[in-house]
Each structure stands twice: as C-alpha cells, then as structure tokens.
C-alpha cells in the first residue's frame, strides 16, 4: 500500500470545520470512484513537543490518503492530469484552499520486499 502525506496550511479566512466537511466529501468521491483506497481523518500538527523535530517546514495541517498499489497511485495522478471527472473539479476546489502544500508518498515495507534499511 502507498500512502500520500499532505502537509499544508489553510489559506486565510478558510474555516477548519467547513474544510474538514468538504474534505470528507472529496475523499468519499475519490474512494467511490476507485481512485483511492481510503484516507485518514484530517489532522493538526502538534509542534510544541520535542518529538516534532522538523524545523524547516511550518505547515499546521495534514492528511493521509491511501492507494492500493503503484498502479492505483499512477492512475490517480493521470486522472488529475487528464482533468477527468468525477473529482478533478473537486480536487481543484480543495487544492485552491491550501497554501504551503507539500506532498510525500510512502510505500509499506513487507517481508518479501528487499530493503537496505537497517534500524540500529
């Protein structure tokens, strides 16, 4: 499974509760269309703890969207690039409400996947 972490701020005058409600509708639309596998609830950053060590990025909000595999991830991006419906218009409406957005994709590790990562 691949997970996309989106870190962002809301633009000034955006209401958190309205954005969260619209986000739920957005991800439900994507999931019902088979574009994503699912998502986690929106979150707010907790940066007043020594556990938060990222001093370069100051974004205050995040979301995590899940993709079944690389094929679904690539298909979702192609869907956006092709400006296909459903959801492209909704995607743009959501994206335009963000500032300082950064997107990171992560893939789950499994025992049958070779890796060079070693935890010490």
URJO-V414007 format. One record per run of one state. SS is the DSSP state (A for helix, B for strand, O for the rest). FROM is the first residue (numbers start at 1). LEN is the number of residues. If there is no record, write none. Layout:
SS_FROM_LEN / SS_FROM_LEN
//
This chain:
O_1_1 / B_2_9 / O_11_5 / A_16_17 / O_33_5 / B_38_2 / O_40_3 / B_43_2 / O_45_16 / B_61_7 / O_68_2 / A_70_12 / O_82_6 / A_88_8 / O_96_2 / B_98_10 / O_108_13
//
